[in-house]
């Protein structure tokens, strides 16, 4: 499992910067700029790094960027803030987050225009304390919003060599923006760039993982006829598992892991077709029943090699094993059967048993049994 060498936070392998402390994780990238120097900025630096350490508490990128914008407003004593992103064509900036007018979210700014466009083109921070006397300023946004811009401080968001966008704060509440402000804002721009880049990488990774899951599930359903399951069996198990984990008040992380295990519990049938790829030697003359009993172990071996799915491997390995000692694989101690594993087991029994009256509920702990009965009765 990858960890940041600076703050020891567990991170995804695709991250370029640590989302907690901003430490660069790959060659060719620089750490986000820190706050300005001098006694006047010391308190601001403390607040800045407190924000950096707590960024991981944000639920999504919009919330995270709003936190950055709010903190920038507070530290720089500005009335408003905005984070603008560069579009895919690298021709326009659009407002990702902004305080003030809702109409801002519908406005795009060509990079050939305005202060934000100048910052993006030149990749340099900028202070404009008298915008209406500055040729770089475009009053079009003010005309559309009705807001009067009196002063601007802005900085480019850059990660490695990639321009992400621009961070701006508007209208200093007391006096004019100064060098210390631009140094501080450059630090916020670095944090925003890190956050956006990491989020994009993570979104790509999650999209790839989602497609892998779909293909694995479709394949395991196609190969899983040995259990006599019907089409859609896996999806129904995943749905019911989500209801049960919520009923049992399990943590969000555990709920997600159980959901993945429910979707992939029969993936071992795919591995049975090519066991040599996994390092298994299965005798050709092995009886069908014996081959069938191998699918939980093979499925577990397949999944534990995929880092984002590895937590589901024990549940997959034990989904035909019970606390009373029945089931397979036989070398699994009943004491190691957890409630999370039992969720997969009881749903497997329920969804594959043609006569529901023959399900042996004594195999399961009371907590799991009660959650299951509540799920099927709703």
C-alpha positions in Angstrom: 0.0 0.0 0.0 1.4 3.4 -1.0 2.0 6.1 1.6 3.2 9.7 1.5 6.8 9.9 2.8 6.1 13.3 4.3 2.9 12.8 6.3 2.4 9.0 6.0 -1.1 9.3 4.6 -2.2 6.2 2.5 -2.6 7.3 -1.1 -3.6 6.0 -4.5 -0.7 5.0 -6.7 -1.8 7.4 -9.4 -1.6 10.5 -7.2 0.9 13.1 -8.2 0.7 15.1 -5.0 -0.4 14.0 -1.5 -3.9 15.4 -0.9 -3.1 16.0 2.8 0.2 17.8 2.8 0.8 18.6 -0.9 4.1 16.7 -1.0 5.1 15.8 -4.6 4.9 12.0 -5.2 6.4 11.8 -8.7 9.5 13.2 -10.4 9.0 16.4 -12.4 6.4 18.0 -10.1 7.1 20.7 -7.6 5.4 21.1 -4.3 2.7 23.9 -4.1 4.1 27.2 -3.2 4.0 28.1 0.5 2.8 31.2 2.1 4.7 34.5 2.1 7.6 35.1 4.5 7.7 37.7 7.4 6.0 38.1 10.7 2.8 39.4 9.1 2.3 36.1 7.3 3.2 33.7 10.1 -0.3 33.2 11.4 -1.6 32.9 7.8 1.0 30.1 7.2 -0.3 28.2 10.2 -3.9 28.5 8.9 -2.8 27.5 5.4 -1.1 24.3 6.5 -4.0 23.5 8.9 -6.2 23.7 5.8 -3.8 21.5 3.8 -3.9 18.8 6.5 -7.7 18.8 6.6 -8.4 18.7 2.9 -9.1 15.0 3.0 -12.2 15.6 5.1 -14.0 17.1 2.0 -16.5 14.8 0.5 -16.0 15.9 -3.1 -13.9 18.3 -5.3 -16.5 21.1 -5.2 -16.7 21.0 -1.4 -12.9 20.9 -1.3 -12.5 23.9 -3.6 -15.1 25.9 -1.7 -13.0 25.3 1.4 -9.9 26.6 -0.4 -11.9 29.7 -1.7 -13.4 30.4 1.7 -10.0 30.2 3.4 -8.4 32.4 0.8 -11.1 35.1 1.3 -10.6 35.0 5.1 -6.8 35.1 5.1 -6.5 37.7 2.3 -9.5 39.7 3.7 -11.3 39.7 0.4 -15.0 40.0 -0.3 -15.2 37.2 -2.8 -13.2 34.4 -4.4 -13.4 32.3 -7.6 -11.7 29.2 -8.9 -11.7 29.1 -12.7 -10.7 26.0 -14.7 -9.3 25.8 -18.2 -11.5 23.9 -20.6 -10.4 20.9 -22.6 -9.7 23.0 -25.7 -7.5 25.4 -23.7 -9.4 28.3 -25.0 -11.7 29.4 -22.2 -11.9 29.6 -18.4 -15.1 28.7 -16.6 -16.1 29.2 -13.0 -15.8 25.9 -11.0 -16.6 27.5 -7.7 -17.3 31.2 -6.8 -18.9 33.2 -4.1 -21.6 35.7 -5.1 -23.8 35.6 -8.2 -25.2 32.2 -9.3 -24.9 33.5 -12.9 -21.1 33.2 -12.7 -21.5 29.4 -13.2 -22.8 30.1 -16.7 -20.1 32.5 -17.7 -16.9 31.6 -19.7 -13.9 33.8 -20.2 -11.7 33.5 -23.2 -8.1 33.3 -22.1 -7.4 36.2 -24.5 -9.5 38.5 -22.3 -9.5 39.9 -18.8 -7.2 39.6 -15.8 -7.9 35.9 -15.4 -7.0 35.3 -19.1 -3.8 37.2 -18.7 -2.8 35.1 -15.6 -3.6 31.9 -17.6 -1.7 33.0 -20.7 1.4 34.2 -18.8 1.2 31.6 -16.0 2.1 34.4 -13.5 0.3 35.8 -10.4 -1.0 39.3 -10.7 -2.4 42.2 -8.5 -4.6 44.8 -10.0 -5.7 47.4 -7.4 -7.4 49.7 -9.9 -9.0 47.4 -12.5 -11.0 50.0 -14.4 -7.8 51.9 -15.2 -6.0 48.7 -16.3 -6.1 47.6 -19.9 -5.9 44.0 -18.9 -9.3 44.2 -17.1 -12.5 43.3 -18.9 -15.7 44.8 -17.3 -18.0 42.3 -19.0 -18.3 40.0 -16.0 -19.2 43.0 -13.8 -21.9 44.0 -16.4 -23.4 40.5 -16.3 -23.4 40.2 -12.5 -23.9 43.8 -11.4 -21.0 43.4 -9.0 -18.3 46.2 -8.9 -14.8 44.9 -8.9 -12.4 47.3 -7.1 -9.3 45.2 -6.7 -8.1 41.7 -7.9 -5.4 39.3 -6.8 -5.0 36.2 -8.9 -2.6 33.2 -9.4 -2.3 30.4 -11.9 -3.1 26.8 -10.8 -0.2 24.7 -12.2 0.7 21.1 -11.6 4.0 20.0 -13.2 3.8 21.7 -16.6 0.0 21.5 -16.8 -2.1 24.7 -16.4 -5.3 23.7 -14.5 -6.9 27.2 -14.1 -6.8 30.4 -12.1 -7.6 31.4 -8.5 -8.8 34.9 -7.9 -9.9 36.9 -4.9 -11.8 40.3 -5.3 -12.0 43.5 -3.4 -9.7 43.8 -0.4 -11.8 44.8 2.6 -9.1 47.1 4.1 -6.6 48.8 1.8 -5.0 47.2 -1.3 -3.6 43.7 -2.1 0.1 43.5 -1.5 3.0 41.0 -2.2 2.2 39.0 1.0 -1.3 38.5 -0.4 -0.1 37.2 -3.7 2.4 34.9 -2.0 -0.5 33.5 0.1 -2.8 33.2 -3.0 -0.1 31.3 -4.9 -0.1 28.7 -2.0 -3.9 28.4 -2.4 -3.5 28.0 -6.1 -1.0 25.2 -5.6 -3.4 23.4 -3.2 -6.3 23.8 -5.6 -4.2 22.4 -8.5 -3.1 19.4 -6.5 -6.7 18.7 -5.4 -8.1 18.9 -9.0 -5.3 16.9 -10.5 -5.6 14.1 -7.9 -9.4 14.1 -8.3 -9.2 13.7 -12.0 -6.7 10.8 -11.7 -8.9 9.1 -9.1 -11.9 9.6 -11.3 -10.1 7.9 -14.2 -9.0 5.1 -11.9 -12.6 4.6 -10.6 -14.0 4.6 -14.1 -11.5 1.8 -15.1 -12.3 -0.1 -12.0 -16.1 0.2 -12.6 -15.7 -1.2 -16.1 -13.5 -4.1 -14.8 -16.2 -4.9 -12.2 -18.9 -5.0 -14.9 -16.9 -7.3 -17.1 -16.0 -9.6 -14.2 -19.6 -9.8 -13.0 -20.9 -10.5 -16.5 -18.3 -13.2 -17.0 -18.9 -14.8 -13.6 -22.7 -14.9 -14.2 -22.1 -16.5 -17.5 -19.8 -19.2 -16.0 -21.7 -19.6 -12.7 -24.5 -21.9 -14.0 -23.1 -24.7 -11.8 -25.0 -23.2 -8.9 -28.2 -23.0 -10.9 -28.3 -19.3 -10.5 -30.6 -17.1 -12.7 -29.6 -14.1 -14.7 -29.2 -11.1 -12.5 -28.4 -13.2 -9.4 -25.2 -11.2 -8.8 -26.9 -7.8 -9.1 -29.7 -8.8 -6.8 -27.2 -10.1 -4.2 -25.3 -6.8 -4.3 -28.5 -4.9 -3.9 -29.6 -7.0 -0.9 -26.1 -6.8 0.7 -26.3 -3.0 0.6 -29.6 -3.1 2.5 -28.3 -5.6 5.1 -25.1 -3.6 5.7 -27.1 -0.5 6.3 -29.5 -2.3 8.6 -26.5 -3.6 10.6 -25.0 0.0 10.7 -21.6 -1.1 9.4 -19.1 1.6 8.4 -19.3 3.1 5.0 -15.9 1.5 4.0 -17.1 -1.9 5.2 -20.4 -1.5 3.3 -18.6 -0.7 0.1 -16.3 -3.8 0.5 -19.2 -6.1 1.2 -21.0 -4.7 -1.9 -17.9 -5.5 -4.0 -17.7 -9.0 -2.5 -21.4 -9.6 -3.3 -20.8 -8.6 -6.9 -17.7 -10.7 -7.3 -18.5 -13.7 -5.1 -18.7 -16.1 -8.0 -15.8 -14.7 -10.0 -13.8 -17.9 -9.3 -15.8 -19.7 -12.0 -13.9 -17.5 -14.5 -10.6 -18.6 -12.9 -11.6 -22.2 -13.1 -11.5 -22.0 -16.9 -7.8 -20.9 -16.9 -6.4 -21.9 -13.4 -2.8 -22.1 -14.7 -2.8 -18.3 -15.2 -3.3 -18.0 -11.4 -0.7 -20.6 -10.5 -3.3 -23.4 -9.8 -2.8 -26.9 -11.1 -6.2 -28.7 -11.3 -6.1 -32.4 -12.4 -8.2 -32.8 -15.6 -9.9 -35.8 -14.1 -11.0 -33.9 -10.9 -14.8 -34.6 -10.3 -17.2 -31.7 -11.1 -18.2 -31.4 -7.4 -14.5 -31.0 -6.3 -13.9 -28.4 -9.1 -17.0 -26.6 -7.9 -15.7 -26.4 -4.4 -12.6 -24.6 -5.6 -14.3 -21.5 -7.0 -14.4 -19.5 -3.7 -10.6 -20.0 -3.2 -9.8 -19.2 -6.8 -12.1 -16.2 -6.8 -10.3 -14.9 -3.6 -6.9 -15.3 -5.2 -8.0 -13.4 -8.3 -9.5 -10.5 -6.3 -6.7 -10.1 -3.8 -4.3 -9.3 -6.6 -6.3 -6.2 -7.5 -5.4 -3.6 -4.9 -8.8 -1.6 -4.8 -10.7 -4.9 -4.5 -8.4 -6.8 -2.2 -10.5 -6.2 0.9 -13.3 -8.3 -0.6 -11.1 -11.4 -1.0 -11.7 -13.0 2.5 -15.5 -12.6 2.1 -15.3 -14.3 -1.3 -13.1 -17.1 0.0 -15.6 -17.9 2.8 -19.0 -17.4 1.2 -19.8 -21.1 1.3 -18.4 -21.6 4.8 -20.5 -21.4 8.0 -20.0 -20.8 11.8 -21.4 -24.3 12.6 -18.5 -25.9 10.7 -20.4 -26.8 7.6 -19.5 -25.8 4.1 -16.3 -25.3 2.2 -13.3 -24.7 2.0 -12.9 -27.1 4.9 -9.6 -25.6 6.1 -11.3 -22.3 7.1 -11.8 -22.1 10.9 -15.5 -21.3 11.8 -14.1 -18.8 14.3 -12.8 -16.7 11.4 -16.2 -16.3 9.8 -17.2 -12.7 10.2 -20.6 -11.1 10.0 -19.5 -9.5 6.7 -18.8 -13.0 5.3 -22.1 -14.3 6.7 -24.0 -11.6 4.7 -22.7 -13.1 1.5 -23.4 -16.6 2.7 -27.0 -16.1 3.7 -27.8 -14.2 0.6 -26.2 -17.0 -1.5 -28.3 -19.6 0.3 -31.5 -17.5 -0.2 -31.0 -16.7 -3.8 -29.9 -20.2 -4.9 -32.3 -22.2 -2.8 -35.5 -23.1 -4.7 -37.3 -24.1 -1.5 -36.9 -21.1 0.9 -38.3 -23.2 3.8 -35.2 -25.4 3.7 -32.7 -22.6 4.5 -30.9 -23.5 7.7 -30.9 -20.2 9.6 -29.0 -21.8 12.5 -25.9 -21.5 10.4 -25.8 -17.8 11.0 -25.3 -15.4 13.9 -28.3 -13.6 15.3 -27.3 -10.2 14.1 -26.9 -11.4 10.5 -30.1 -13.5 10.6 -32.2 -10.6 12.0 -30.8 -8.1 9.3 -31.6 -10.7 6.6 -35.2 -11.2 7.8 -35.7 -7.5 8.0 -34.3 -7.1 4.4 -36.6 -9.7 2.8 -39.6 -8.5 4.7 -39.4 -4.9 3.5 
